[in-house]
Amino acid sequence: MTTEEVAREQLAGLARRCGVATSYVGWDELDHEVSAETIVAVLASLGVSAGSPEQIVAAHAELDDEPWRAMLPPVTVATEGSGATFAVHVPHWNPVHVWITTEAGVVRDPQQSDVWVDPREVDGILIGRATFEVPADLEPGYHTIHALDSTSSASARRPLIVTPRRLSTADKLLGGQRWGLAVQLYSVRSARSWGVGDFADLADISAVAASTYGADFVQVNPLHAAQPHAPIEASPYLPVTRRFVNPLYIRVTDIPEAAGLGKRARKLARALERNFFDDNLSARKIKRNKSFRAKMAILELIHEQPLSKKRATAYRAFREREGKGLRRFATWCAFAEKYGTDHPAWSKQLQDKDFVKRKRRALAERIEFFTWLQWICDEQLAEAQRVALSAGMDIGIIADLAVGVARHSADVWMLGDVLARGATVGAPPDGFNQQGQGWDQPPWHPRHLAEAGYRPYRDMLRTVLRHAGGLRVDHILGLFRLWWIPDGMGPAGGTYVHYDHDALIGILALEAERAGAVVIGEDLGVFERHVQEALTQRGILGTSILWFEHGPGAPIPPEEYRDLCLTSVTTHDLPPTVGYLAGDHIDLRSRLGLLETGEAAERARDERDRDAVLALARARGLLPAGTPITDQKTVEALYRLIAATPSVLLGVALVDAVGERRIQNQPGTGAAQYPNWCIPLADEDGRVVLVEDLAGNARFASLVAALEDAGVGGGED
């Protein structure tokens, strides 16, 4: 081997030990080698220096010694009944006492395995290793491992997380088929909305979908919090935290304390509500910031009203339950409101504990206000889920979990080094985004997240699941591996970083089991083949989109789809079905310069795949010959086609139900290129569709009737 080849192999070996891919199979099914520059940069984001042969050797030595320096591993995650083990390190020959305290407070003595591992000299001390077994009958939950060195009296305690072998909530779905609506909540307004769909609208949409049409769920966009000041981020997939909720969705007039407003404040509230009448009826771009400013003005007045004894008790319980995380988030909001979110000097000051402590006292009233906003969000979201279930839904609201958070965000401050620096998350080039995607979101740091006992991850899941019957995990492949893009490089210059998916998927299953919620993994795009098998084994649904289900030369027959799956015709990153059939996405991507190949070639490929799906529908007698390609009957035929799958859940896009054609989001573009996430719900003629219009919408009724004819669901008489 040449010197260059040796250096490359040494770097590759270090990368593999750190979970960094040195090559990958792309969407074109070809092997792609990752550049040394990318590998070194990604390793640096992981805290590993690899810029020279000497640094690589030192990094290998550190990885060898690191586990031996700790008495206990930072966290042990085991699957119930798996016979997992953990190592204990103490000076060689020192006796060690090890025990487990369960979540319920019961003490268990783990059995030591008869495993000999040669001692190792670390930092001048000969360290021995003892191996212990996690009791096979230990129930899923959050337990604690304790260790005591009887000679030195040194001790340690670390988390032991036992996860369910399988999420049982999916079992109730087997043997049947349920359907529900996929809704971009902000885009669906009612006569009482303030320019943006809100929690009360969500409750009403759920009630109509269940009682009028027989739907079993409403799947919504992420409701995560955005910036606490205007202008706020339009994308629901680029929040400032994934744990807490966006106050933009509050229905201000439904807050009980609003009844106590004085005459002048009530007059202002009525005037603001009337001011949004024309906005609610406009099919033009949604005015988020106008709505946010108006709501904040009234919310501040409502916050000043006294709470009843009962509500004061409920508010206190909410604050205690959410604890330090809520206090820190409210603090960040108050700071961000006053100083901005991306000023370098302010970002540096936030790391100064004395500065934060001093300013926290000065901003105490605003911190309290932002704390209260989260309570109101929690109450109204809980009410929406209650209404959904009361109306007859089996699942209710399916929440959506975004991949990550914005670079200048609350989570970046609150979670510290649990989020990596120097790289952001994205996706490699694929057939629909040929330049790749950069999402400008810092990724979880695998090692630091484990060292934190996965607490930030599980706290986030617990909050998102609290008032939901299901959870869609966007890009669930990211729990297996994420595409890291080093700062200064484009999306194509990234590589994959692997995660402990057994731990991440297991904790997801544990939190969902406790919440009684089903989990749907959005497993589209480029992925390793074992991913879908792993999700199925753990009781987590996958995702299938009709247009993406292609074999080598033809569409996959619907009968061959997965049963443990949510299947839809389209998704929010594609046009509504009428627009897709017309090739609107090709027109837009060509206009924006997002096509790597020529427009003619892209259109030909797209039309070939589209026509193959339509031919399948015709061959099955679902689509009469000669039906215009953008006709409502064509859309209904495609939904009849997915009804022939064994998939336990079918997603009906609300845009398809009412005839909307416009693209909600074009990946890889910014606001200057396209008004992503700002398109209000309208019908085929461009007229706004309000929540009040849904129950009597003829097109909606016809689509549901097509599903019923195919044997799916059934509305109320």
C-alpha positions, 0 to 999 in steps of 0.5 A: 500500500502507498503512504496515501492509501495507508493514511486513508485506511487509518482515517477510515478505521477511526471513522468506522469506530465513531460511526462515520460512513466512509462510503454509501449507496446512493439513490442511483444504487451506486457506491459513493466514496466520501472525501477525506475532507468530509470525514475529518470535518465530521469527526471534528464535529464529534470532538475527534481530531483527525487532521494528521496521522499523529492525531488519528493514532491518539484518537484511537488510543483515547477510544480504547481507554475511554470505557475503562475510565468510568466505573459504569457506562454512561447509560445502559439501554436493553430490550426486555428479556434480551439478556443484555449485559453491562461492564463495571470497572474498578482497580484490579482485584477490588471487590465491587458491589452492584445493584439495580433500583427499579423505577418503582423503588425495588432493589434487584441484584444482577448476576455477574457473568462468568466472563474474564477480560484481561485488566488494562492499565489506564492512566497508570492504574491497572483496571479490572472489568466485571460483567453483569447481566440485566435481569431478564424479567425486568419490566420496561422502564427507567431504572438505575444501576449502582456500583460501590468499590468496597475498597476505595468507597468510590461509587457510581450510579447510571441510568438503565433503560429497559425498552419494550420488545414490541410496541403493542399499540399497533396490534389493535390496528391489525386485521382492519383498515382505518383512514384519516385526514392529513392536514396542514393546520395553519392552512385551514381556517374557520370564520373565527380564525385569526388568519391561521388555523388554530387548536379550536379549528383542529378540534372542529376538523376532527369532529367533522372528519369523524362524525360526518365522514367516519375518519379515525385520525387527523394527522397534523404538521409539527406544532413545535414552537417557533421564534417568540417574536415576529418574524417567525419561521414559516416552516413547521419543520424548522422549530426552535424546540421540539418539546414545546408548542407554538402559541400561534395556534392558540384560540385566544377567545377560548381561554377562560380568563378572556371573559374577565377582560375589561371593556376596552380590551374586549373591544380591541379583541373584537376589532382584531378578530374582525380584521382577519375576516378578509384574510380568512377568505383570501387564497393568497399567502398566509400572513403568519406574522400579522396573526402572531402580533395580534394574538400576542397583544391580546394574550398579554392582556388575558395573562393579566387576569387572575386565575380561579383557585381551580385553574391556579392549581392546574397551572401550578401542576403543569409547571411542576410536571414540565419542570426545569425544561419549561423554565429554561425554555421560557427564559430563552423566549424572554431573552430572544424576544429582547435581544434577538435569536441570532446575534453573535454577541448575545449568543456568547452572553447566553453562555455566561451564567452570571449574565443569565442569572442577572437578566433572568431577574429583570425579565421575570415577568416575561418568563412567567408570560411565556410559561403561561403560554405553554400551559394554554397551548397544552390545555387547548391541544388536550381539548382537541384530542378529547373532541376527536375521541368523543366524536368517535375517532379510534386514534384521534390526533397524530402529531408530527415530530420534526427531524431537528431544530434551527441552528439559533434556537432554544434547544441549542442553548438548553441542550448544550453539547447534546447537539453537535456543532460544526455540522447540520443535517440534510439529505444526499442527492436523490431522484426528487432533490438532485442537489441534495438538501440542507436543513440547517439543523444541528444533529444529536451528538450520539455520544453526548446524548447517551452520556445525558442518559437520553433524557432530552430525547425522552422528555421531548417524546413524552411532551409531544405524545401527551395529547396525541393518539399517534406520532409520525416521526419525520425521517425516522431513518435519522434514528439509524443514521443522519446525513451530516453536512460540515459547515461550509460544504453543500449537501452533496459533500456530507456523509452519514453518521450512525446512531444507536438505533436500538436505544433510540427506537426502544425509547420511542417505543417505551414512551409511546407504549406509556402514552397508548399511541401508535407510531408511524415512521416516515421511512421514505428516501435512501435507507439501508434495507434492514431499517424497515424490518427493524421498525416492523419488529418493534411494532412501528408503522412505516410509510408508503406513498403511491408514487414512490412504490415502484419496482424495477420496471413497474409499480408495486401491486398494492397487495404487496404493500406492507400491512404495518404501514400508513399508505397515502397517495401523496405527501406535503413535499409533493403537489396535491394529486391533481397538481402531481398528475399535471406535472406541476412539480416538474414545472416548478423545479425547472423554473427554480433551477432544481433539475440536474438533468434536462426538463424534457428528460425529467418530464419523460421519466415522471410521466412514464412512472405516472402513466404506469400507475394510471394504467394499473388503475385502469387494468383493475377497472378503477379508472374508466378509459378516457377519463381526463388526467386531472379529473376528480374521478382520477384522484378517486381511482388512485385512492381506491388503488391504495385501498387495495393494500393491506396497510392498516392506515390510509392517509387522505390528504385534505388538499385532495379532498377539496381539490386544492392544486397548489404545492405546499412545500418545495424542498430545497427552496427558500422564501425568496424562491417559493412561499413554502408553508404559506398556502391556505386551503382552497378548492379547484377553483381557487376559492378558500375552503373554511372548516365550516365548509367541510361537512357539506363539501361535495368533492370530499363526500365523493372521495370518502364514498369511493373509499367506502365502496372499496371497503374502507371505513364508513361514515355516520348515517 
